[in-house]
Amino acid sequence: MTIWNLGSINADLVYAVPHLPEAGETLAASELQKFLGGKGANMSVAAARAGAQVSHIGAVGSDGRWARDRLAEYGIDTRHIAEVDGPTGHAIIAVDAQGENLIVLLPGANHAVEKQQLTQALGKAQAGDLLVMQNETNAQVEAAKLGRDLGLTVCYAAAPFQAEAVQAVLPYLDFLILNEIEAEQLQAASGLAPSDLPVEHVIVTLGAKGARYHQRGHDPQEFEAHKVTAVDTTGAGDTFTGYVLAGMDRGMPMAQAIAQANRAAALMVMRHGTADVIPNQKEVHEAQLD
């Protein structure tokens, strides 16, 4: 099976700062690192490192060919990544000494995916494949509708969060993942708690507390996070999502997929960086965690 990811591709510029800046404050950074990033690219890399076959659908500018090449190096099918006019998406990320972050995002080419490109890519999908999207590209509703028509398992990571964007794709979803605050915001906008959403599988991530899984018609299940010392939380949620999707693609019970994803996310927060430092399956299995 294949995971089809309509996903963002960014250059992540990560600045180490003593604390996250306040309005009007100027801070001197102690270090700058450049990584492959974007929620879409992160999830593609995570799923591939978890053993899944991944095909990425997206766009970069001429300045982003390195990012497309890097994805290919990680074993991801990049034939459906277009090169368009304009800049590749990028993120400016400030990370403090406690590992918390602040992100400024330029969408760039991520909002230049054409419907014909999407149709051509998903025309190669097979019923039962997974389709995942995030809120960092255009064409999400078109992709969700097409995925449902093709018999794909349609998945959505609701970040960066906009209630309207989630509600637009909600009728087509089989799987939804969002964090605790996003779940509260969606409930305020829709009147529906996670367990009441018309989606078969809903995961609410709880940060250092773990995750809560809602399957329609069943009681919620709680999964504790591993207790580790975080140095950088950037990309941890994307790593978790990519590993869950890979587990689903391989037919794992959801509890097993979430347990594996928890281990991957725990390793990720102990590393500085984004897609380039996502742990592989061997590292996840061999890690000595609590």
Contacts in CASP RR format, 6 or more apart in sequence:
PFRMAT RR
TARGET T0000
AUTHOR 0000-0000-0000
METHOD contacts of the structure
MODEL  1
MTIWNLGSINADLVYAVPHLPEAGETLAASELQKFLGGKGANMSVAAARA
GAQVSHIGAVGSDGRWARDRLAEYGIDTRHIAEVDGPTGHAIIAVDAQGE
NLIVLLPGANHAVEKQQLTQALGKAQAGDLLVMQNETNAQVEAAKLGRDL
GLTVCYAAAPFQAEAVQAVLPYLDFLILNEIEAEQLQAASGLAPSDLPVE
HVIVTLGAKGARYHQRGHDPQEFEAHKVTAVDTTGAGDTFTGYVLAGMDR
GMPMAQAIAQANRAAALMVMRHGTADVIPNQKEVHEAQLD
1 52 0 8 1.000
1 53 0 8 1.000
1 126 0 8 1.000
1 128 0 8 1.000
1 129 0 8 1.000
1 130 0 8 1.000
1 249 0 8 1.000
2 52 0 8 1.000
2 53 0 8 1.000
2 54 0 8 1.000
2 55 0 8 1.000
2 125 0 8 1.000
2 126 0 8 1.000
2 129 0 8 1.000
2 130 0 8 1.000
2 249 0 8 1.000
3 44 0 8 1.000
3 47 0 8 1.000
3 52 0 8 1.000
3 53 0 8 1.000
3 54 0 8 1.000
3 55 0 8 1.000
3 129 0 8 1.000
3 130 0 8 1.000
3 131 0 8 1.000
3 132 0 8 1.000
3 245 0 8 1.000
3 246 0 8 1.000
3 249 0 8 1.000
4 55 0 8 1.000
4 57 0 8 1.000
4 121 0 8 1.000
4 122 0 8 1.000
4 125 0 8 1.000
4 129 0 8 1.000
4 130 0 8 1.000
4 131 0 8 1.000
4 132 0 8 1.000
4 152 0 8 1.000
5 40 0 8 1.000
5 43 0 8 1.000
5 44 0 8 1.000
5 47 0 8 1.000
5 54 0 8 1.000
5 55 0 8 1.000
5 56 0 8 1.000
5 57 0 8 1.000
5 131 0 8 1.000
5 132 0 8 1.000
5 133 0 8 1.000
6 57 0 8 1.000
6 58 0 8 1.000
6 113 0 8 1.000
6 118 0 8 1.000
6 131 0 8 1.000
6 132 0 8 1.000
6 133 0 8 1.000
6 137 0 8 1.000
6 139 0 8 1.000
6 140 0 8 1.000
6 143 0 8 1.000
7 38 0 8 1.000
7 39 0 8 1.000
7 40 0 8 1.000
7 41 0 8 1.000
7 43 0 8 1.000
7 44 0 8 1.000
7 56 0 8 1.000
7 57 0 8 1.000
7 58 0 8 1.000
7 110 0 8 1.000
7 132 0 8 1.000
7 133 0 8 1.000
7 134 0 8 1.000
7 136 0 8 1.000
7 137 0 8 1.000
8 37 0 8 1.000
8 38 0 8 1.000
8 39 0 8 1.000
8 40 0 8 1.000
8 41 0 8 1.000
8 58 0 8 1.000
8 89 0 8 1.000
8 107 0 8 1.000
8 110 0 8 1.000
8 134 0 8 1.000
8 136 0 8 1.000
8 137 0 8 1.000
9 36 0 8 1.000
9 37 0 8 1.000
9 38 0 8 1.000
9 40 0 8 1.000
9 41 0 8 1.000
9 56 0 8 1.000
9 58 0 8 1.000
9 59 0 8 1.000
9 60 0 8 1.000
9 64 0 8 1.000
9 67 0 8 1.000
9 68 0 8 1.000
9 71 0 8 1.000
9 81 0 8 1.000
9 88 0 8 1.000
9 89 0 8 1.000
9 109 0 8 1.000
9 110 0 8 1.000
10 36 0 8 1.000
10 37 0 8 1.000
10 38 0 8 1.000
10 41 0 8 1.000
10 67 0 8 1.000
10 88 0 8 1.000
10 89 0 8 1.000
10 90 0 8 1.000
10 91 0 8 1.000
10 105 0 8 1.000
10 110 0 8 1.000
11 34 0 8 1.000
11 35 0 8 1.000
11 36 0 8 1.000
11 37 0 8 1.000
11 64 0 8 1.000
11 67 0 8 1.000
11 88 0 8 1.000
11 89 0 8 1.000
11 90 0 8 1.000
11 91 0 8 1.000
12 34 0 8 1.000
12 35 0 8 1.000
12 36 0 8 1.000
12 37 0 8 1.000
12 38 0 8 1.000
12 90 0 8 1.000
12 91 0 8 1.000
12 93 0 8 1.000
12 234 0 8 1.000
12 273 0 8 1.000
12 274 0 8 1.000
12 275 0 8 1.000
13 32 0 8 1.000
13 33 0 8 1.000
13 34 0 8 1.000
13 90 0 8 1.000
13 91 0 8 1.000
13 92 0 8 1.000
13 93 0 8 1.000
14 32 0 8 1.000
14 33 0 8 1.000
14 34 0 8 1.000
14 35 0 8 1.000
14 93 0 8 1.000
14 95 0 8 1.000
14 232 0 8 1.000
14 234 0 8 1.000
14 272 0 8 1.000
14 273 0 8 1.000
14 274 0 8 1.000
15 29 0 8 1.000
15 31 0 8 1.000
15 32 0 8 1.000
15 92 0 8 1.000
15 93 0 8 1.000
15 94 0 8 1.000
15 95 0 8 1.000
16 29 0 8 1.000
16 30 0 8 1.000
16 31 0 8 1.000
16 32 0 8 1.000
16 95 0 8 1.000
17 27 0 8 1.000
17 28 0 8 1.000
17 29 0 8 1.000
17 30 0 8 1.000
17 94 0 8 1.000
17 95 0 8 1.000
17 96 0 8 1.000
18 27 0 8 1.000
18 30 0 8 1.000
18 96 0 8 1.000
18 97 0 8 1.000
19 27 0 8 1.000
19 96 0 8 1.000
19 97 0 8 1.000
20 94 0 8 1.000
20 96 0 8 1.000
20 100 0 8 1.000
20 101 0 8 1.000
20 102 0 8 1.000
21 27 0 8 1.000
21 94 0 8 1.000
21 102 0 8 1.000
27 94 0 8 1.000
29 94 0 8 1.000
33 272 0 8 1.000
33 273 0 8 1.000
35 273 0 8 1.000
35 274 0 8 1.000
35 275 0 8 1.000
35 276 0 8 1.000
35 277 0 8 1.000
36 45 0 8 1.000
36 67 0 8 1.000
36 70 0 8 1.000
36 71 0 8 1.000
36 274 0 8 1.000
36 275 0 8 1.000
36 276 0 8 1.000
37 67 0 8 1.000
37 91 0 8 1.000
37 274 0 8 1.000
37 275 0 8 1.000
38 89 0 8 1.000
38 91 0 8 1.000
38 136 0 8 1.000
38 238 0 8 1.000
38 274 0 8 1.000
38 275 0 8 1.000
39 134 0 8 1.000
39 136 0 8 1.000
39 157 0 8 1.000
39 159 0 8 1.000
39 235 0 8 1.000
39 238 0 8 1.000
40 56 0 8 1.000
40 134 0 8 1.000
40 136 0 8 1.000
40 238 0 8 1.000
41 56 0 8 1.000
41 67 0 8 1.000
41 71 0 8 1.000
41 275 0 8 1.000
42 235 0 8 1.000
42 238 0 8 1.000
42 239 0 8 1.000
42 274 0 8 1.000
42 275 0 8 1.000
42 278 0 8 1.000
43 132 0 8 1.000
43 134 0 8 1.000
43 157 0 8 1.000
43 238 0 8 1.000
43 241 0 8 1.000
43 242 0 8 1.000
43 245 0 8 1.000
44 54 0 8 1.000
44 56 0 8 1.000
44 71 0 8 1.000
44 74 0 8 1.000
44 76 0 8 1.000
45 71 0 8 1.000
45 74 0 8 1.000
45 76 0 8 1.000
45 275 0 8 1.000
45 276 0 8 1.000
45 278 0 8 1.000
46 238 0 8 1.000
46 239 0 8 1.000
46 240 0 8 1.000
46 241 0 8 1.000
46 242 0 8 1.000
46 243 0 8 1.000
46 246 0 8 1.000
46 264 0 8 1.000
46 278 0 8 1.000
47 54 0 8 1.000
47 242 0 8 1.000
47 243 0 8 1.000
47 245 0 8 1.000
47 246 0 8 1.000
47 249 0 8 1.000
48 54 0 8 1.000
48 74 0 8 1.000
48 75 0 8 1.000
48 76 0 8 1.000
49 74 0 8 1.000
49 278 0 8 1.000
49 279 0 8 1.000
49 280 0 8 1.000
49 281 0 8 1.000
50 242 0 8 1.000
50 243 0 8 1.000
50 246 0 8 1.000
50 247 0 8 1.000
50 260 0 8 1.000
50 264 0 8 1.000
50 280 0 8 1.000
50 281 0 8 1.000
50 284 0 8 1.000
51 246 0 8 1.000
51 250 0 8 1.000
51 281 0 8 1.000
52 245 0 8 1.000
52 246 0 8 1.000
52 247 0 8 1.000
52 249 0 8 1.000
52 250 0 8 1.000
53 77 0 8 1.000
53 249 0 8 1.000
54 75 0 8 1.000
54 76 0 8 1.000
54 77 0 8 1.000
55 76 0 8 1.000
55 77 0 8 1.000
55 79 0 8 1.000
55 80 0 8 1.000
55 121 0 8 1.000
55 124 0 8 1.000
56 71 0 8 1.000
56 76 0 8 1.000
56 77 0 8 1.000
56 78 0 8 1.000
56 80 0 8 1.000
56 81 0 8 1.000
57 80 0 8 1.000
57 81 0 8 1.000
57 113 0 8 1.000
57 117 0 8 1.000
57 118 0 8 1.000
57 121 0 8 1.000
57 122 0 8 1.000
57 143 0 8 1.000
58 80 0 8 1.000
58 81 0 8 1.000
58 82 0 8 1.000
58 109 0 8 1.000
58 110 0 8 1.000
58 113 0 8 1.000
58 117 0 8 1.000
58 137 0 8 1.000
59 81 0 8 1.000
59 82 0 8 1.000
59 83 0 8 1.000
59 84 0 8 1.000
59 109 0 8 1.000
59 110 0 8 1.000
59 112 0 8 1.000
59 113 0 8 1.000
59 117 0 8 1.000
60 67 0 8 1.000
60 68 0 8 1.000
60 81 0 8 1.000
60 82 0 8 1.000
60 83 0 8 1.000
60 84 0 8 1.000
60 88 0 8 1.000
60 89 0 8 1.000
60 109 0 8 1.000
61 83 0 8 1.000
61 84 0 8 1.000
61 85 0 8 1.000
61 86 0 8 1.000
61 87 0 8 1.000
61 88 0 8 1.000
61 109 0 8 1.000
62 83 0 8 1.000
62 86 0 8 1.000
63 87 0 8 1.000
63 88 0 8 1.000
64 83 0 8 1.000
64 88 0 8 1.000
64 109 0 8 1.000
65 83 0 8 1.000
67 88 0 8 1.000
68 78 0 8 1.000
68 81 0 8 1.000
68 83 0 8 1.000
69 78 0 8 1.000
70 275 0 8 1.000
70 276 0 8 1.000
71 78 0 8 1.000
71 81 0 8 1.000
72 78 0 8 1.000
74 275 0 8 1.000
80 117 0 8 1.000
80 120 0 8 1.000
80 121 0 8 1.000
82 112 0 8 1.000
82 113 0 8 1.000
82 114 0 8 1.000
82 117 0 8 1.000
84 109 0 8 1.000
84 112 0 8 1.000
85 112 0 8 1.000
86 108 0 8 1.000
86 109 0 8 1.000
86 112 0 8 1.000
87 106 0 8 1.000
87 108 0 8 1.000
87 109 0 8 1.000
88 108 0 8 1.000
88 109 0 8 1.000
89 105 0 8 1.000
89 106 0 8 1.000
89 107 0 8 1.000
89 108 0 8 1.000
89 109 0 8 1.000
89 110 0 8 1.000
90 105 0 8 1.000
90 106 0 8 1.000
90 108 0 8 1.000
91 103 0 8 1.000
91 104 0 8 1.000
91 105 0 8 1.000
91 106 0 8 1.000
92 103 0 8 1.000
92 104 0 8 1.000
93 101 0 8 1.000
93 102 0 8 1.000
93 103 0 8 1.000
93 104 0 8 1.000
93 234 0 8 1.000
94 101 0 8 1.000
94 102 0 8 1.000
94 103 0 8 1.000
95 101 0 8 1.000
95 232 0 8 1.000
95 234 0 8 1.000
95 272 0 8 1.000
98 230 0 8 1.000
99 230 0 8 1.000
99 231 0 8 1.000
99 232 0 8 1.000
99 233 0 8 1.000
99 269 0 8 1.000
100 233 0 8 1.000
101 232 0 8 1.000
101 233 0 8 1.000
101 234 0 8 1.000
103 234 0 8 1.000
105 136 0 8 1.000
105 160 0 8 1.000
107 136 0 8 1.000
107 137 0 8 1.000
110 136 0 8 1.000
110 137 0 8 1.000
110 138 0 8 1.000
111 137 0 8 1.000
111 138 0 8 1.000
112 138 0 8 1.000
113 137 0 8 1.000
113 138 0 8 1.000
113 139 0 8 1.000
114 139 0 8 1.000
115 139 0 8 1.000
115 142 0 8 1.000
118 139 0 8 1.000
118 142 0 8 1.000
118 143 0 8 1.000
118 146 0 8 1.000
119 146 0 8 1.000
122 131 0 8 1.000
122 143 0 8 1.000
122 146 0 8 1.000
122 147 0 8 1.000
122 150 0 8 1.000
122 152 0 8 1.000
123 150 0 8 1.000
125 131 0 8 1.000
125 147 0 8 1.000
125 150 0 8 1.000
125 152 0 8 1.000
127 150 0 8 1.000
127 151 0 8 1.000
127 152 0 8 1.000
128 151 0 8 1.000
128 152 0 8 1.000
128 153 0 8 1.000
129 152 0 8 1.000
129 153 0 8 1.000
130 152 0 8 1.000
130 153 0 8 1.000
130 155 0 8 1.000
130 245 0 8 1.000
130 248 0 8 1.000
130 249 0 8 1.000
131 143 0 8 1.000
131 144 0 8 1.000
131 147 0 8 1.000
131 152 0 8 1.000
131 153 0 8 1.000
131 154 0 8 1.000
131 155 0 8 1.000
132 155 0 8 1.000
132 156 0 8 1.000
132 157 0 8 1.000
132 241 0 8 1.000
132 242 0 8 1.000
132 245 0 8 1.000
133 140 0 8 1.000
133 143 0 8 1.000
133 144 0 8 1.000
133 155 0 8 1.000
133 156 0 8 1.000
133 157 0 8 1.000
133 169 0 8 1.000
134 156 0 8 1.000
134 157 0 8 1.000
134 158 0 8 1.000
134 159 0 8 1.000
135 157 0 8 1.000
135 158 0 8 1.000
135 159 0 8 1.000
135 160 0 8 1.000
135 161 0 8 1.000
135 162 0 8 1.000
135 165 0 8 1.000
135 166 0 8 1.000
136 160 0 8 1.000
140 156 0 8 1.000
140 165 0 8 1.000
140 168 0 8 1.000
140 169 0 8 1.000
141 168 0 8 1.000
141 169 0 8 1.000
144 154 0 8 1.000
144 156 0 8 1.000
144 169 0 8 1.000
144 172 0 8 1.000
144 173 0 8 1.000
145 172 0 8 1.000
147 154 0 8 1.000
147 172 0 8 1.000
148 154 0 8 1.000
148 172 0 8 1.000
153 174 0 8 1.000
153 175 0 8 1.000
153 248 0 8 1.000
154 169 0 8 1.000
154 172 0 8 1.000
154 173 0 8 1.000
154 174 0 8 1.000
154 175 0 8 1.000
155 173 0 8 1.000
155 174 0 8 1.000
155 175 0 8 1.000
155 176 0 8 1.000
155 177 0 8 1.000
155 245 0 8 1.000
155 248 0 8 1.000
156 166 0 8 1.000
156 169 0 8 1.000
156 173 0 8 1.000
156 175 0 8 1.000
156 176 0 8 1.000
156 177 0 8 1.000
157 177 0 8 1.000
157 178 0 8 1.000
157 238 0 8 1.000
157 241 0 8 1.000
158 165 0 8 1.000
158 166 0 8 1.000
158 176 0 8 1.000
158 177 0 8 1.000
158 178 0 8 1.000
158 182 0 8 1.000
158 186 0 8 1.000
159 178 0 8 1.000
159 179 0 8 1.000
159 182 0 8 1.000
161 178 0 8 1.000
161 181 0 8 1.000
161 182 0 8 1.000
161 185 0 8 1.000
161 186 0 8 1.000
163 185 0 8 1.000
163 186 0 8 1.000
163 188 0 8 1.000
163 189 0 8 1.000
163 190 0 8 1.000
164 189 0 8 1.000
166 176 0 8 1.000
166 178 0 8 1.000
166 186 0 8 1.000
167 186 0 8 1.000
167 189 0 8 1.000
167 190 0 8 1.000
170 176 0 8 1.000
170 190 0 8 1.000
170 197 0 8 1.000
170 198 0 8 1.000
170 199 0 8 1.000
171 198 0 8 1.000
173 199 0 8 1.000
174 199 0 8 1.000
174 200 0 8 1.000
174 201 0 8 1.000
175 199 0 8 1.000
175 200 0 8 1.000
175 201 0 8 1.000
175 202 0 8 1.000
175 203 0 8 1.000
175 248 0 8 1.000
176 197 0 8 1.000
176 199 0 8 1.000
176 201 0 8 1.000
176 202 0 8 1.000
176 203 0 8 1.000
177 202 0 8 1.000
177 203 0 8 1.000
177 204 0 8 1.000
177 205 0 8 1.000
177 241 0 8 1.000
177 244 0 8 1.000
178 186 0 8 1.000
178 202 0 8 1.000
178 203 0 8 1.000
178 204 0 8 1.000
178 205 0 8 1.000
179 204 0 8 1.000
179 205 0 8 1.000
179 206 0 8 1.000
179 207 0 8 1.000
180 204 0 8 1.000
180 205 0 8 1.000
180 206 0 8 1.000
180 207 0 8 1.000
183 194 0 8 1.000
183 204 0 8 1.000
186 192 0 8 1.000
186 194 0 8 1.000
186 197 0 8 1.000
187 193 0 8 1.000
187 194 0 8 1.000
190 197 0 8 1.000
194 202 0 8 1.000
194 204 0 8 1.000
194 212 0 8 1.000
194 214 0 8 1.000
194 220 0 8 1.000
195 202 0 8 1.000
195 214 0 8 1.000
195 216 0 8 1.000
195 220 0 8 1.000
197 214 0 8 1.000
198 216 0 8 1.000
199 216 0 8 1.000
200 215 0 8 1.000
200 216 0 8 1.000
201 213 0 8 1.000
201 214 0 8 1.000
201 215 0 8 1.000
201 216 0 8 1.000
201 254 0 8 1.000
202 213 0 8 1.000
202 214 0 8 1.000
202 215 0 8 1.000
203 211 0 8 1.000
203 212 0 8 1.000
203 213 0 8 1.000
203 214 0 8 1.000
203 244 0 8 1.000
203 258 0 8 1.000
204 211 0 8 1.000
204 212 0 8 1.000
204 214 0 8 1.000
205 211 0 8 1.000
205 237 0 8 1.000
205 240 0 8 1.000
206 212 0 8 1.000
206 225 0 8 1.000
207 225 0 8 1.000
208 225 0 8 1.000
208 230 0 8 1.000
209 224 0 8 1.000
209 225 0 8 1.000
210 222 0 8 1.000
210 223 0 8 1.000
210 224 0 8 1.000
210 225 0 8 1.000
210 262 0 8 1.000
211 222 0 8 1.000
211 223 0 8 1.000
211 225 0 8 1.000
211 240 0 8 1.000
211 258 0 8 1.000
211 261 0 8 1.000
211 262 0 8 1.000
212 220 0 8 1.000
212 221 0 8 1.000
212 222 0 8 1.000
212 223 0 8 1.000
213 220 0 8 1.000
213 221 0 8 1.000
213 223 0 8 1.000
213 254 0 8 1.000
213 255 0 8 1.000
213 258 0 8 1.000
214 220 0 8 1.000
215 221 0 8 1.000
215 254 0 8 1.000
221 255 0 8 1.000
223 255 0 8 1.000
223 258 0 8 1.000
223 259 0 8 1.000
223 262 0 8 1.000
224 262 0 8 1.000
225 262 0 8 1.000
225 265 0 8 1.000
225 266 0 8 1.000
226 262 0 8 1.000
226 263 0 8 1.000
226 266 0 8 1.000
226 289 0 8 1.000
226 290 0 8 1.000
227 290 0 8 1.000
228 266 0 8 1.000
228 267 0 8 1.000
228 269 0 8 1.000
228 270 0 8 1.000
228 289 0 8 1.000
228 290 0 8 1.000
229 270 0 8 1.000
230 269 0 8 1.000
230 270 0 8 1.000
231 269 0 8 1.000
231 270 0 8 1.000
231 271 0 8 1.000
231 272 0 8 1.000
232 269 0 8 1.000
232 271 0 8 1.000
232 272 0 8 1.000
232 273 0 8 1.000
233 269 0 8 1.000
234 273 0 8 1.000
234 274 0 8 1.000
235 268 0 8 1.000
235 273 0 8 1.000
235 274 0 8 1.000
235 278 0 8 1.000
236 265 0 8 1.000
236 268 0 8 1.000
236 269 0 8 1.000
237 265 0 8 1.000
237 268 0 8 1.000
238 274 0 8 1.000
239 261 0 8 1.000
239 264 0 8 1.000
239 265 0 8 1.000
239 268 0 8 1.000
239 278 0 8 1.000
239 279 0 8 1.000
240 261 0 8 1.000
240 262 0 8 1.000
240 264 0 8 1.000
240 265 0 8 1.000
241 261 0 8 1.000
242 261 0 8 1.000
243 257 0 8 1.000
243 260 0 8 1.000
243 261 0 8 1.000
243 264 0 8 1.000
243 265 0 8 1.000
243 284 0 8 1.000
244 254 0 8 1.000
244 257 0 8 1.000
244 258 0 8 1.000
244 260 0 8 1.000
244 261 0 8 1.000
246 257 0 8 1.000
247 256 0 8 1.000
247 257 0 8 1.000
247 260 0 8 1.000
248 254 0 8 1.000
248 257 0 8 1.000
252 260 0 8 1.000
260 284 0 8 1.000
263 284 0 8 1.000
263 285 0 8 1.000
263 287 0 8 1.000
263 289 0 8 1.000
264 278 0 8 1.000
264 279 0 8 1.000
264 284 0 8 1.000
266 287 0 8 1.000
266 289 0 8 1.000
267 279 0 8 1.000
267 283 0 8 1.000
267 284 0 8 1.000
267 287 0 8 1.000
267 289 0 8 1.000
268 277 0 8 1.000
268 278 0 8 1.000
268 279 0 8 1.000
271 277 0 8 1.000
271 279 0 8 1.000
279 287 0 8 1.000
END
